[in-house]
Amino acid sequence: MKIVCQNRKAYHDYFIEETFEAGMSLLGTEVKSLRDGKANLKDSYVLIKDSEAFLFTCHISPYSHGNILNHDPLRTRKLLLHNKEIERLKGKIAQKGYALIPLKIYFKGPFAKVEIGLAKGKKQYEKREAIKEKDAKREIEKALKSRNK
């Protein structure tokens, strides 16, 4: 499994409750660009319209060796999910505070996949608490490391 890009900010801004794996409907130059690692998930999101899932504002850079038929970097891409999963996600998103956030794009064999997280937004004070906990863990690990030497 080769990871192309990750949305690290999603874990800071949201509580990720569940994750789903979805295929992506891509053009040839998009696949080549993804294989080069030229993608960005910052500010991207997933919406469900008419029982189909779509990935919005995911930036996949134009392929460097492409021609005039190169793809639009910010085009909307269809996600490939089972109908049961889409209906389940629709019900969850209807609840207040939930969103679908892409977490990472990776290759599983020859296929490009996107990991989607069912996320609930964090409040500002919760973000600060998470940062304090990470710092405390880092300090403890540092102290244990120096103690074991």
C-alpha positions as CSV (number, residue, x, y, z in Angstrom):
1,M,0.0,0.0,0.0
2,K,1.6,3.3,-1.2
3,I,0.3,6.4,0.6
4,V,0.1,9.4,-1.8
5,C,-1.1,12.1,0.6
6,Q,-2.6,12.5,4.0
7,N,-4.9,15.0,5.6
8,R,-3.1,15.5,9.0
9,K,-5.1,18.6,9.8
10,A,-8.3,16.5,9.8
11,Y,-7.2,14.7,13.0
12,H,-6.6,18.1,14.7
13,D,-9.9,19.6,13.6
14,Y,-12.2,16.6,13.9
15,F,-13.0,13.5,16.0
16,I,-12.9,10.7,13.5
17,E,-15.5,8.2,14.5
18,E,-15.5,5.8,11.5
19,T,-13.4,5.3,8.4
20,F,-14.5,3.9,5.0
21,E,-12.5,2.9,2.0
22,A,-13.7,4.2,-1.4
23,G,-12.5,3.9,-4.9
24,M,-12.0,7.0,-7.1
25,S,-13.2,7.6,-10.6
26,L,-10.1,9.1,-12.2
27,L,-8.7,10.1,-15.6
28,G,-5.4,8.7,-16.9
29,T,-3.3,11.8,-16.3
30,E,-4.7,12.0,-12.7
31,V,-3.5,8.5,-12.0
32,K,-0.1,9.3,-13.3
33,S,0.1,12.4,-11.3
34,L,-1.0,10.5,-8.1
35,R,1.7,8.0,-8.8
36,D,4.2,10.9,-8.7
37,G,2.7,11.9,-5.3
38,K,1.2,15.2,-6.5
39,A,-2.0,15.5,-4.6
40,N,-3.3,17.7,-1.7
41,L,-6.3,17.0,0.5
42,K,-6.3,20.3,2.3
43,D,-9.8,21.8,2.6
44,S,-11.4,18.9,0.6
45,Y,-14.7,17.3,1.6
46,V,-17.2,14.6,0.5
47,L,-20.8,15.2,-0.3
48,I,-23.6,12.8,-1.1
49,K,-25.9,13.8,-4.0
50,D,-28.5,11.6,-5.5
51,S,-27.2,8.4,-3.9
52,E,-23.7,9.1,-5.2
53,A,-20.6,10.3,-3.3
54,F,-18.4,13.1,-4.7
55,L,-15.0,14.4,-3.6
56,F,-14.8,18.2,-3.8
57,T,-11.7,20.5,-3.9
58,C,-9.1,17.8,-3.8
59,H,-6.2,19.1,-5.7
60,I,-4.4,16.7,-8.0
61,S,-1.7,18.6,-10.0
62,P,-1.7,18.4,-13.8
63,Y,0.6,15.6,-15.1
64,S,4.0,17.1,-16.0
65,H,4.3,15.1,-19.2
66,G,0.6,15.6,-20.2
67,N,-0.5,17.4,-23.3
68,I,-3.4,19.7,-24.0
69,L,-5.9,17.1,-22.7
70,N,-4.5,17.3,-19.1
71,H,-7.2,17.3,-16.4
72,D,-8.5,20.2,-14.3
73,P,-6.7,20.0,-10.9
74,L,-9.8,20.8,-8.8
75,R,-12.4,18.9,-10.6
76,T,-15.1,17.0,-8.7
77,R,-14.4,13.3,-8.6
78,K,-16.9,10.5,-8.1
79,L,-16.3,8.1,-5.3
80,L,-17.1,4.4,-5.6
81,L,-19.0,3.1,-2.6
82,H,-21.6,0.4,-2.1
83,N,-25.3,1.6,-2.0
84,K,-25.6,0.3,1.6
85,E,-22.6,2.4,2.7
86,I,-23.9,5.5,1.0
87,E,-27.3,5.2,2.6
88,R,-25.7,4.6,6.0
89,L,-23.5,7.7,5.6
90,K,-26.4,9.7,4.4
91,G,-28.2,9.0,7.7
92,K,-25.1,9.8,9.8
93,I,-24.5,13.1,8.0
94,A,-28.1,14.2,8.6
95,Q,-27.2,14.4,12.3
96,K,-25.9,17.8,13.3
97,G,-22.2,18.3,13.5
98,Y,-21.1,15.4,11.3
99,A,-19.2,15.6,8.0
100,L,-17.3,13.3,5.6
101,I,-13.6,14.2,5.4
102,P,-11.1,12.5,3.2
103,L,-8.2,11.3,5.3
104,K,-5.7,9.9,2.8
105,I,-5.2,8.8,-0.8
106,Y,-3.3,5.6,-1.4
107,F,-2.8,2.9,-4.0
108,K,-4.0,-0.6,-3.1
109,G,-2.6,-2.7,-5.9
110,P,-3.3,-0.9,-9.2
111,F,-6.3,1.0,-7.8
112,A,-6.4,4.5,-6.3
113,K,-8.4,4.5,-3.0
114,V,-9.4,7.3,-0.7
115,E,-10.0,6.8,3.0
116,I,-13.0,8.7,4.2
117,G,-13.7,9.5,7.8
118,L,-17.0,10.2,9.5
119,A,-16.0,13.2,11.5
120,K,-17.5,15.4,14.2
121,G,-16.0,18.9,14.6
122,K,-13.9,19.8,17.6
123,K,-14.4,23.0,19.6
124,Q,-11.5,25.3,20.1
125,Y,-11.0,24.3,23.8
126,E,-10.9,20.6,22.7
127,K,-8.2,21.3,20.2
128,R,-6.1,23.0,22.9
129,E,-6.6,20.0,25.3
130,A,-5.5,17.6,22.6
131,I,-2.3,19.7,22.1
132,K,-1.6,19.6,25.8
133,E,-2.0,15.9,26.0
134,K,0.4,15.3,23.0
135,D,2.9,17.6,24.7
136,A,2.6,15.7,28.0
137,K,3.0,12.3,26.2
138,R,6.1,13.7,24.4
139,E,7.6,14.9,27.7
140,I,7.0,11.5,29.4
141,E,8.6,9.6,26.5
142,K,11.6,12.0,26.5
143,A,12.0,11.5,30.2
144,L,11.8,7.7,29.9
145,K,14.2,7.7,27.0
146,S,16.8,9.7,28.9
147,R,16.3,7.5,32.0
148,N,16.9,4.3,30.1
149,K,20.3,5.4,28.7
